[in-house]
Amino acid sequence: SITKERTEVILQGTSSLDPSDPTAVWEEFEFKCKPGDLRRRPCLISPYHYRLDWLMWFAAFQTYEQNEWIIHLAGKLLAQEEETLSLLATNPFAGRDPP
């Protein structure tokens, strides 16, 4: 069965020196097929899924302690690791200092 509501894990970063500042601008890392920007056409690749996008869907049902790989993913995004960034649709920090 499929639920009517879907919880999503959203990965964001900021260039703000103080991330707690209410004026800090947070920018989202977009995935290739995971729901995100409502103006973007839905991804359709059948019968396969992008594995990272698929894992992100299941990670939303559990805690980060049950999905330690998500902490490693965040670290690789902070380090601007090219191999990891190639798995994403967009990198909001391309050409800039990492978040």
N, C-alpha and C positions, 0 to 999 in steps of 0.2 A: 504494500500500500504506500501511497505517497501522502505526506502531510499537506495541509493547506497553508501552513506558515513555514518559513524557512529561516533558521538562524544562520547568520554568516559571520565568519571571522574576517575582519578587515585589517590589513596591515598598512600602517601609515607612518610617515616620518615628518620631522620638522627641521628647518634650518634655524629656528629660533634659539638664541642662547639660553633662554629660560623656557623649557617646554611647559612649565606650569602656568606661564603667563597667559591670561585669557585672550590676549591678542595674537598669540602664536598661531601661525598658519600651518595646519596639518595637511599633508598631501598623500593621496592614496596610491599604493602600488596596484596597478590593474593586472588581473590575470587574463589569460587568453580566452578561457571559456567559463570562468566563474562569474555569476551575476555581479554586476557592478553598476557602471554608468547606464542609466535608464534610456539614454539616447542612442546607445550602441545596439546594433543588431545582435540578436542571440546567436551564439555559436552552435553549429550543428555539424557534428562529426560522428557518424554512425558506422559501425557498431562500437567504436572505441571512445575512450575519454582521455583527456589530458590528465595524466596521473596526479600531478601536483594539485590541479584544480579539484579533482575527485577527492584527494586526501583532505583538502581544506574543508570540503563539505562535511566529511565525517568528523573532523576536528571540532566543528561547531557543536557537536553533541556531547563532547567531553571536556575535561579540563586540560590545561597545558601540561600538567604533571603526567597525564595519560598519553600525551603526544609531545614528548620531549624534542622530537625532530623540528617542531615549529620554532623552538628557541634557537636551534642551529640555523634554521632558515633566516630568522630575523638577524642573526649575527652576520650571515653571509650578505644580506642586503645592506647592512650597515657598512660592511667592508667593500661594498660595490663589486663583489665577485662576478666577473663577466659570465661564467658558466651558469650561475644561479639566475642572474638577470635575464639570460636568454630564455628562461622558462616563463617569463612574464610578458604580458602584452605591452606594458609601458613602465618606464622608470622615471618618476617625476623629478629625479635629481640628475638626470643625464646632463653631462657637461658642467655640473656644479659640484661643490663640495658635498660629500655624503651627509646624510642627516645626523 
